[in-house]
Amino acid sequence: MTNRMPWSDNADPRPIWKVWDDFWDAGTKMIGYWVENNPVKTNNPDVLATIYKKEHSALVSISQLGKG
């Protein structure tokens, strides 16, 4: 959920943390990229999608696998 760059003015993770804090509540369900029936797929095997689902909304987290 956060960037992996060193903390700096150009890589401040606090905005990402705020989105998460604003979205998350006890009714939120995570559907991981590894779940076979995850309704969000990408067309690139190195790009993964995890869903955080609520009754009337969803947050999709996208990540790219690192290449060595």
C-alpha positions as CSV (number, residue, x, y, z in Angstrom):
1,M,0.0,0.0,0.0
2,T,2.9,2.4,0.2
3,N,5.7,3.3,-2.1
4,R,9.1,1.8,-1.5
5,M,11.2,4.8,-2.3
6,P,13.1,6.5,0.5
7,W,11.1,9.1,2.4
8,S,11.5,12.5,0.7
9,D,9.4,15.5,-0.5
10,N,8.9,13.5,-3.7
11,A,8.0,10.2,-2.0
12,D,5.9,11.1,1.0
13,P,3.6,8.1,1.7
14,R,1.1,10.1,3.9
15,P,-1.4,10.8,1.1
16,I,-1.6,7.0,0.5
17,W,-2.1,6.4,4.2
18,K,-4.9,9.0,4.3
19,V,-6.8,7.3,1.4
20,W,-6.5,4.0,3.3
21,D,-7.7,5.6,6.6
22,D,-10.6,7.3,4.9
23,F,-11.7,4.1,3.1
24,W,-11.2,1.4,5.7
25,D,-13.9,0.4,8.2
26,A,-15.0,-2.8,9.9
27,G,-17.2,-3.8,6.9
28,T,-14.3,-3.7,4.4
29,K,-13.4,-7.1,2.9
30,M,-10.0,-7.7,1.3
31,I,-9.9,-9.9,-1.9
32,G,-6.3,-10.6,-2.6
33,Y,-4.7,-10.9,-6.0
34,W,-4.1,-14.6,-5.3
35,V,-7.9,-15.3,-4.9
36,E,-9.0,-17.2,-8.0
37,N,-12.4,-15.4,-8.3
38,N,-11.0,-11.9,-7.7
39,P,-13.1,-9.8,-10.1
40,V,-10.2,-7.5,-11.0
41,K,-7.5,-8.9,-13.2
42,T,-4.8,-7.2,-15.2
43,N,-3.4,-8.3,-18.6
44,N,0.1,-8.3,-17.3
45,P,1.3,-11.2,-15.1
46,D,3.7,-8.9,-13.3
47,V,0.9,-6.4,-12.3
48,L,-1.3,-7.6,-9.4
49,A,-4.6,-6.2,-8.2
50,T,-6.0,-6.6,-4.7
51,I,-9.5,-5.3,-3.8
52,Y,-10.8,-3.7,-0.6
53,K,-14.6,-4.0,-1.0
54,K,-17.4,-2.3,0.9
55,E,-21.1,-2.5,0.3
56,H,-21.3,0.3,-2.3
57,S,-17.6,1.0,-3.2
58,A,-14.3,-0.6,-3.7
59,L,-10.6,0.4,-3.6
60,V,-8.3,-1.4,-5.9
61,S,-4.6,-1.6,-5.1
62,I,-2.3,-2.2,-8.0
63,S,1.3,-3.4,-7.6
64,Q,4.0,-4.4,-10.0
65,L,6.4,-7.2,-9.2
66,G,10.0,-6.1,-9.1
67,K,12.5,-7.4,-11.6
68,G,15.7,-8.2,-9.8
